[in-house]
Every structure is written in C-alpha cells, then in structure tokens.
Amino acid sequence: MSQFPCRRPRALGLLPVAAVAAAALLAACGGSDDDVPVPEEARTQDTRTFTPVQEDTFPALAGSNVATDRWTGVLNGAAYRIEVPQTGWNGQLVMWAHGYRGTGPNLTVDTPLMRRYLLDKGYAWAASSYSKNYYDVRAGVEDTNALALNFTQIAASKGRTLAAPSKIFITGISMGGHITAAAIEAEAQAKAINKVKYNGAVPMCGVLGDTELFNYFTGYQVVAQQLAGVPVTAWPVTNFAEITPAIRAALWSTYPTQTNATGDLLKNAVMYLSGGPRPFYAEGWATASNQNNIWASMGGDGTINGILNKNVVDTRGLVYKVDASSSSATAVDNDFNARAFKVTPATDANRLRTDGLRWIPVTPGDISVPVVTLHTLGDLFVPFKMEQVYYERVKAKGNDKWLVQRAIRDVGHCAFTAAEAATAFDDMVKWEAGGTKPAGDDVVTPATVAAPTYGCRFTNNTPSVDDYTAPAARAGYQASYPSCQ
C-alpha cells in the first residue's frame, strides 16, 4: 500500500509518452495505472500565475547552410522551441536549459549558445521556457524532461515522423546549469515525475552546489554588515533594504567598483568564499553586474522567494578570511569569525517530497554519465566555488571518473564564447561514444588555481556572431584582461 494518496495521471496534462513516463512512478505510489501522487502542502510559489509567451516561429540561424524544421508551441504550461535538420539528422536530441528569468509573469524560451555547432553536427535540439519563473529548478527539470519525452509526438503533430532519439543529452547555463546537473542525478532518475535517462551533460556557469549558493550570498551579507558596523543579530534581517545605503557608504569609496580600506576586508573575504585566490577575481570584484546581482540576491528570509516554506540557509560551515596579510587564519580572522552571526536552517526546509523532486533539486554527485562543466573565474554571482563544491561531492561518491571541469578566463556570469561551449559539448559526446576522457582543469588545489595562467588552456577568446556578447564588445573587454602570455 502506498504511503501517500494518489490521483489520475491525466491531471498532469501530458502527451502519451510523457504519461507513460509518469505512470512509471506508480510502482513507488503502489497504485493502479489510474493513479499518481497528490501534491504536498502549498507554497507561495504554488499561488503564482505565469503565462507562456507563444511564438509562431523563431528565426533560422543566420549564415547557416543547414535547412531545419523549427517548431514552437506550449506543453504543460511551458513554451518550447524545437529545431531539427531537414536532412541528415543524426538521431540524437540535445535539451537546452535556460538561466534564471526573474520574477515576472511571462515565460520565455531561447536557443542554445552552441546552436550552430549542433546543427552542423546533425543534432536536433529542444528548449523549454519552464512552466514557472523564480528559482524553480524543480519545474525546470520536469518541464525539460517532459519536452524530451514528447519530442516525437510534437514532431508528428507538426507533420514529420521521427524515430525516438537514440541518445539524449542535456546542457544549460546558470540556473539551467543547476537543472542540467540535477536532471542526471540518481535522485532525479528515481523521483522525477517525468523521467529521462540522459547520456551526458554539459552544465555551464551552473549552480552546482545547489543551496550552497544561498549560503554564499548570506555569508557576503554577514561580512558586509559586520564590517560596516551594523552586524547581523537575528535572522532574517528584515530591514536590509533600509540599511543597504549605509553599508555601501561604509565599504566603498565608489560603489560598486572601488572599495575603501574597510571594504578591502570584504573583498578579501569574498575571494575565499567564492573560490580562493585566482586570476580574474580582482576584475570580477570590480565588475558592476557581479556586485549588483549579488546585492539583489541578499536580504531574503531563506525561502528563496517562496520556493520553500522554511529557511534553507546555513552559514555555520563558513569561515571568513578578512585579513589579507596572510593566507592562514590570523588573530584578526579568528576574532571576526567568533563575532559573526551564524544562520541555522530549518532541518526539513528542502526535504525529500512524496510528490516528486525536492523543491530545490540537489546535486550530491550521484552521477553515472559523462559530465563536462565550464565556469568563468571572475563570476561572483554564481561563483567558481560551485565547481569546487561539486568536485568534492562527486569525488566523495566515487564518481569523479565521470567528471571533467574547465576554467574560463572572464569576469561575466556565463560569459562564454560559442566556441568554448561547442568544444566542451563536442568533447563530452566523443567521450560518451567511447573516446578517452577529455582533459580538464584541477579546480581544488589552491596553488594551481592561484597560478597567473590558470584557465588559459580552455579559454578561447576568438569572438563570433553566435556569442551572447557582441564581438566588438567582447574584443574590448578582452583587451583589458590579464594575458596568458
């Protein structure tokens, strides 16, 4: 007998293949093929309404010689895009997971960074908007998986008969990197309503440490407040927006680009919180978008804007290194840490659910397919530390044979060239097909990460029209960056 009540799968609104996938959950439910688990308690996120932005079509790739079928539509409340070569499809499907879309009501979808590479190599690709905005990784995994499961049915509805994909890969950026990493975990394979067995993954600039990202934001806030003379004394800090101007005035001579002597202590602490001494940290610190994104992510109550019902933030394991005079802990550091407020999470804030994935799906390293990651060194919004956390988790599970990680020399969040993304994906699929494990970077040895040329091996700054950053702008940025020479 099931430990939780069930209901009919047609409430999910899935097309036939996805309904079959949902029915696979019934073994755990202990019911008949008429039943699936009912939801648990409601969250703020569950009360929000979102609207998929429907498109008639999307443009063909400029300059491409590959003729494609391009389909759009809405599946289970999520908009989608699909593109398949008209001839020469290699039989394989790539799922693209986009990044955080904010808190607005409109659901939008985009195209993969390495779109040109995928089409040139004969891949089909598909991308979902997800059925909800906010940091809803659970929705991202389920909606991406549902689209993969419904790929052939959608093609048929558009007038083209396709065989089921022989292989399915997943890749994405930022929050989409979290979705990518979570989707291949053993927990997602067991607990997702829509189950997809991916053959390999390329999470880029991903939140690979899942809730550790929120600990990082809060650690920054704790240090900033304490240095500014308005220390955290209770959690949550309900007046953070009101005291923000005073904190910035106490720590910056010119916000966000130039800290004063006291602010330099914060700069040093965040260097260690975000991954340790490394090239491009200083440039990343002085980048306005990094600072503004971080500050926009502070001051919450630990429910991640209503994705959870209770506080998930845990700063008890954070150690703050404010003193730049030594790489080891000093008396200044010890005193600072002794006074720093420690945020304790609710023990069940992100527990296993009975109705599918956790509300924030986790990435504990239970992987069994090839994974190649990319991360820019100066990214402080989703910091390089995420790569270090992920490596330690994967290694602890004994699965590091499946993991390759690469550092990219840039300051922007997800500021990869299309060439960098395409190379990572190409290396992953060759590895998955039986080739040798590709090369990567050591992300955890401090002396290696701190070397002036760290990240040079896999950085490809040659700009192209496919990059998210316009070629002229990228060339200008790169001209001021430290050289690999």
N, C-alpha and C positions, 0 to 999 in steps of 0.2 A: 504494500500500500504506500502511496506517495506521502511524503512528509508535508506537502503543501497542496492546496487546491488547484484545479486545472480548468481550462476552458478551450473552446474550439479554435484551431489554428487560423480559420478564415478571418478572425478578427485582426490578424496581422496584415491582411491585405496583400499577401504575396502572390506572385505568379507561380505556376505549378512547380517548377524545380525548387524555388525557394520554400514553398510549402512542404515539399518532401524533406528539405534540409531541416525545417522547423520540426517536422514530425520525428526526426532523429532524436530530438530532445525528449521524446516521450518515454524512452527507456528509463531516464532519470526521474521522470514525472510519475511513472508507474501507472499511467492511464491508458486509455484506448487511443486510436488514431484520430479521435474527435477532440483530444484534449491537449492543452499546453498550459504552463503555469500562469497564474494570475499575478498582477503586479504587487509589489510590496507597498509600504507607506509612501505617500506622496511627498514630493519635494517642491521647492519654489520653481525649479526648472520645469516640472511637470505642468505647471499652471500657465506657462508662456505659450503664445501662439506665433507661429512662423509661417511665412509664405514663400514657396519656391518661385524663383524668377524663371518663367518659362521662355524658351527661345525657339524660334522657328528653325534656326540653323546656327552654325558658327563658321567663321571664315576658314577657307583652305589655308594651308601653311604657305606663306609667300616664298616663292623660289623653289618649291619642292616639285620634283618630277614624278612623284608618286600620286596617282589618282586614287581618291579614297571615297568611301561612303561615310557620311557624317550624320549621326542621329542624335536628336535631343528628345527630352521628354521628362516625365515625372514618375518616380517609383516610390510608393510608400511615403509620400510627402517630401521627397527629395528630388531636386532637379538632377539631370545627368547629361553627360556628353559621352558619346562613343565614336571612335574612328577606326575603320578597318580598310586596309588596302583593297582596292577593287580586284586586283590580281596579285598573286604571289604572297598571300597571307601565309605566314609560317606556322599557323595553327596555335600560336601562343598569345596569351592575353596578359596585359600589364594594367594593374589597378593603380590609379594615381590618387593620393590623399592630400588635399589642400591644407593650408595652415589656418590658424585662428581667424575667424571672421568677425569678432567683436560681439556686441550685444544687441544689434539691430534685428528687426523682424524679417528682413529679406534674405533668402537662401540663394547663394550664387555659386557657380561652378566654374572651374578654369581648366587649362590644358597643361600637360607635363612640361617641365623645363627642358627635358631631352626629347621633345616631340619629334624633331627632325631625325634624330638617331633612330628612334623607334620605327618610324615609317620607312626609313631607308633599309632597315633590317627586316622589314616584313611583319612587325608586331601589330596587333590590334591593341588599343588602349581604351579604358573607360574610367570616368571620374564622376563621383557623386558630390552634390552640394552638402550632403548630410541633411537630415530632417529637422535639426535644431542647431542654432548658434550657441554662443557661450562656449566654455571649455568642456564640451560634451564629447569626450573621447569614446564613450560607450556608444553613442549614436553614430559616431564616425566609423567605428569598426563594424557595427551591424549594417549600416546603410551601404558601406563599401562592399561588404560581403554579399549583401542581398543583390547588388547590381552585378557582381561577378556571377552569382548563381543564375541570374536571369538574362545573361548575355545572349544566349542562343534564341531564347524566346523573343527578346526585343528585336533581334535581327530578323526573325521570321515575321514579326508584326510589321517590319519595315520593308518586307518583300525580298529578303535574302536568306537563303537556307545555309546555315553554317554548322559544322560539326562542333561538338563540345571541345573547348580548348584542351590541347594536350598538356599544357603547363600554364599555371597562373602565378605571376609574380606581383609583388606589391612594393611601391615606393612612395615617398611623400616628404613634405618639408614641415618643420616646426611642430605644431600640434599634429600635423599629418605624419611627421616622423614618429610621434608617440603612437598614433593609430597603427602605423606600419609595424612598429616593434611589438605592440600589444597583440596584433592580429596573428602573429606567428607563435605566440607563447602557448605552452601546453594548456594553461588555464582557459585561454580563449577557445582553443580547439575543443575543450570539454564543455564550456559553459555558455558560449555564444548561442543565440537562437539561430542565426544564420551561420553555418559552419563552412569554412573554406580551408582546404589544405593547400597552402601556398608552397611553391617550390623554392623560393628565395626572396630576399628583401634588401632594399637599399633605403634605410631611414636617413634623412639628411637634416642637419641642424635640429635634431629631434629632442623631445623631452624624454630622453631615455632613462632618466631617473624617476619617472612618474612624479609622485608627490614631493620628492626631494627638491624640485624646482620651487615649490611654495615655501619650503624651509629656507631656501637661499634668499628669496625676496624678503622674508621676515627677518633673517639674520642681518641683511643690509639695513633694514629699518631699525633694528635693535641697536646696532653700532652707531648709525647716524643720530638717533635720538640721544643716546648716551653721550656721545662726543659734543653734541650741541647743548647739553645741559638740561634736556627735557627727557630723562630716561623713561623707558617703559617700566611701569609699576604694576600694571594689570593688563590682562588680555581679554577681549580685543581693545585696541586703542581707539576709542570712539571719537576722539577729536583730532585725528591725524590730519585731516584736510585743513583744519584751522591752524595747526602748529607747523605745517609744511613750510610756509614762507620764512619763519624764524629759524628752522633747521637749515635751510639753504643759505640764509644770510650768515649763519654761524660757521658754515663749512666751505663756502665758495666765495671767491672774490668776483668771479663772473660765472654764474650758473648757465649752462652745465659744463662749460669747457675748462674752467680754471679753478681748482681748489686753493684754499689758503693753507697755512701750516697745520691747522687743526683738521681740515678736510683731507690733507695728505694721509692722516692716520686712517681715515675711512677708505681712501684709495688703496692703501696697503692691505687693509683687512679684506676688502672685496677681491683683491688679486688672489688671495689664498682661498676665499670662499668660492671663487669662480674657476679654479683650476691650477693656481700657483703661478710663480714667475714663468713668463713665456713671451715670445715675440708677439707683438701687436696688442698686448694688454694695454700699454700706455695710450696707444692710438684709439683703442676701443673705449677706454675710460673717457676720453675727451670727445667722443662722438655723441652728438646731441640725441640722435634717435635711440641709442642704447640707454642713456640716462632717462630720457622721457618715458620709454617703455617700462623701465624698472619702477620709476615713481608711480606710474599709472597702475602698477600691479601690487603696490603696498597699501596698507591701511585697511585691509579686509578683516573678516572675522574667522577665516579658516574654513569656511564652507565653499569657497571657490565660486562666489557669486550664485549660491543656491544650487550648485551641482550636488552638494552634500547637505545633510541636515545638521551635521555637527563639525566641530573644528578638527581638521586633519593635520594642522601644522605642528611640527615637533622640532624645536631648536635645541633640545637637550644634548645632542651629539655634536653641535657646532662648537668649534674652538676658534676664537677671534685673534688674529695676529695683526695688531695695530702698530707695533714698533718695528720700523724698517731698519733699525741699526744692526739687527742680527736675524739670520734665518731660523734660529732656535727661539724658543719661548724665553722672554725676559721677565724681569720683575714687573715691568710696565704691562706686559701682556697678561701676566698672572693676576695682577690687581684688576685689570679691566674685566677679565673673564669672571672673576669672583663676584663682581658687581653686576654683571649682565643678567638681565631678566631671561628666564628660561620658559618658553612656551611649551605646555604639555598638551598633547592631543587627546581627544576622546578615543578610548580604546577601540570602539566599533565604528568609527566615522566612515571608514571605507571597507567595511567587512564584505565577505562573500555574500552574494544575494541569492535568493531562491528563484528569481525570475529572469536569470540571465547573468551577464557580466557585472562585475563591480561597477559602481557609479563612476569611479575613475579606474579604468583597467590598468593592471600593473605589468611591470616588465622585470620579473625576477631572474630572467636568464634561462628559463626552461625552453631552449630552442633546439631544433634538430635539422635546420636547413641553412644554407649559406647566407650570411649577412655581411654586407659591406656598408659602413657608415661614413659620412662626411660631416665635418664641423669646422667652422671658421674660428680661428684662435682669439680674435678680438670681440667676438659676440658676447655681450654681457647680459642680454635679455634671456636667451637660453644658453647658459654659459658652457664652455668647454668641459667644465666639471661633470656635466651629464655623461660625457664619454667615459670618464674615469669611473663614475659610479656603475655604469653599465658593464664595463670590463670586469670590475671586481665581482659583480653579481654573476655574470656569465662564467667566469673562471671558478667561482665558488661552487657552481653547479657541475663543473667538469665539462662545460660545453664550449670552451674557448677555441676548440678546433673548428667551430663554425663561424668564428668572428674575425673580421678584418676591419680596422679603423684607420681613418686618414684625416690628417690635419691640413687645413687650407688657410693660407695667409691672407686674411682680410678682416675687416672690423665689422662689417654689416651682418645682421641677422639673416642667414640664408643667402648670403651674397656670393653664390657660386656662379661660375661660368657654366654655360650649357655643356662645354667640353669636359669640365670636371665631373659633372653629373653623368654624362654619357659614358665616360671612361669607367667610372665606378660601377655603373649598371652592366656594361659590357664585360668587365672583369668578373662580376658576380655570376652572370649567366654562363660564361665559359667554365667557371669553377663548378657550377651546378651540373653542367653537362659532362663532367668527368675530368676536366682540366685540373692543373695543380692549383693549390690555394694561392691566391694573389698576394702580393706584398702589401704591407700596411705600415702604420706608424706605432711605435710604443707610446701609449698615452699616459702611462702611470709613473715612469721613472723620472723624478724631479730634474736631475741633471740633463737628461735627454730633452725633456720638454722645454727647459730653460735655454737651450743652445740657440745662438742667434740665427742659425739657418734652419731651425725646426720648422717643418711644414713645407719646405722647398720641394720635396720630392714629388708631391702630388698636386701642387698648385700650378694651374695653367691659366695665366692671366690674359691670354690672347682673347680679345673681346669678339663677340659676334652679335648679329641682329637677334639671335634667339635668347640672349641673356635677359634677365629681368631688368638689369641696369643697362641703359643705353650705352653703346660702345664709346662714344666721346666722353661721357661722364665717367665710365669705368677707367678709361685711359688716364683721365685727370686724377682720379683717386690713386691709382696705382703709382703714378709718378712721384707721389709724396710718401709712399710706403717704404719701409726698410727693404733693401735689396738682398737677394740671395747670393750676390757675388762676393 
